[in-house]
Amino acid sequence: MRTRYAPSPTGEPHVGNIRTALFAWLYARHTGGVFILRVEDTDLARIAPGALEAIQESLRWLGLDWDEGPEVGGPHAPYIQSERTRLGVYQEYSQRLLDSGWAYQCYCPPERLDEVRREQQRQKLPPMYDRHCRDPRQREAMGQQHPGAGPVVRFAVPQEGHTAFTDLVRDEITVANATLDDFVLLKSDGFPTYHLSNVVDDRLMEITHVIRGDEWLPSTPRHILLYRALGWDAHMPAFVHLPLILGPDRAKLSKRHGATSVTDYQRLGYLPEALVNFLALLGWSLDDKTELMTREDLVQHFSLERIGKTAAVFNKDKLDWMNGVYIRGLGQEELAERLLPFLERRPELVEGRPKAEPARQGEGGLPDTIARPIDRGYLHAIVPLIQERLKLLSEAPGLVDFFFQQELTYEDKALNALKSPEATRALEAALARLELQSDFSHEALEALLRPMAEELGLKTGVFFGLLRAAVTGRTVSPPLFETMAVLGRTRCLARVKRALGLVR
């Protein structure tokens, strides 16, 4: 089996397009076939700088490797359509259709085409070319009226009969030829339209299954006619049109629903394995209960028969839940490595800090100051304290920033807690005990500090809340004693002293 993903590099890769790439990749991997990346960049006006690189990076990030295509080559190179155009590939097949009578040149200027459309709108007719230049005499006259205009090449759609094909999702589909206009094959600049380049490349690259979005279903009768006109009936691929992806309001997924590009989700801190799992279930399912599936599971079980007909709803809450599950499933060292880019892009966490000092005796082997860039050993100690709370990697800086601050900043709620009547007495007592404590493991800290609440006549939650505000600058943080153990003796003592300075 040979499948392909054929994006147009007009912007950042939309999750709907990448879902198409994923399904094509899964089918190729499931069947032991070939997955091809082909770039359809013949609409030069819409090409966006950097878009191709973004598409390739998104595929790599998701683990969707291609067997043929840009960077890896293959027997059907080049895989970029603008390069194929310059080699004359599409012009050759356009000329073949002209010679066989399946196509004709059209000299109609844009002004005439606009007038035809306006008239059709007035008569409430479907907009389509009126086949003016299909008549040789009209074509010759139009060419004489516009001698400097390069003609386009149009396909001569049969005006009678029907075109039928089988879609592996939608089953049998039949379209009356009279409803199809004589679509453009080759533009006046010599570049092909999607219809011609798509069909020619699918045939020359021996594509067996065309897997694409539902929005291309109306174009398929045109492609069927092209295959037949070029004498490729025996090489017709199977067509698989995937259901649309909708937002929660049942409208087509767009930017007004939030992030729509894979690049956005990567920046937001979603794991590639979670996004692959989520996208695979937008229009496909293994059964009515299985939701968590690894990439290997998906390859093993993927089948075209289980692709649904109805549109899939993009449920961000479900994606967030799924991402949290995958984060909790990571090893702590691996999670630390994945968090590093999100922490290092925050200047306040990596800039202006001195190099790490050697860890002092009794502080669990952790430094009191952080190396620049972020010290991995220190981060590995922090990760277990936040792993259960993370849904997105991008949440980590907001959860751990107090671990890295040389000059602790305090939230308003924490400052208010430190100004309470009992704060000074509680913190002075805690400081006196902590200054005598050499073992700063979380077990030793808890054994030391937990009994103090009763000694001070305070509720445990109140006493611990004051300590938390003093050492983290917050009223909510990871577990207090584990946090203090990671911060280390020197930093904890300095922070309690500073807090006392604020409230005395």
Buried (B, 14 or more C-beta within 10 A) or exposed (E): BBBBBBBBBBBBBBBBBBBBBBBBBBBBBBBEBBBBBBBBBBBEEEBEEEBBEBBBBBBEBBEBEBBBBBEEEBEBBBBBBBBBBEEEBBBEBBBBBBEEEBBBBBBBEEEBBEEBBEEBEEEEEEEBBBBBBBEEEBBEBBBEEBEEBEBBBBBBBBEEEEBEBEBBBBEEBEBEBEEBBBBBBBBBEBBBBBBBBBBBBBBEBEBBBBBBBBEBBEBBBBBBBBBBBBEBEEEBBBBBBBBBBBBEEEEEBEEEBBBBBBBBBBBBBBBBBBBBBBBBBBBBBBEEEEEEBEBEBBBEBBEBEEBEEEBBBBBEEEBBBBBBBBBEBBEBEEBBBBBBEBBBEBEEBBEEBEEBEEBBEBBBEBBBBBBBEBBEBBBBBBBBBBBEBBBBBBBBBEBBBBBBBEEBEBBEBBBEBBEBEBBBEBBEBBBEEBEEBEBBBBEBBBEBBEEBBEEBEBEEEBBBBBBBBBBBBBBEBBBBBBBBBBBBBBBBBBBBEBBBEEBE
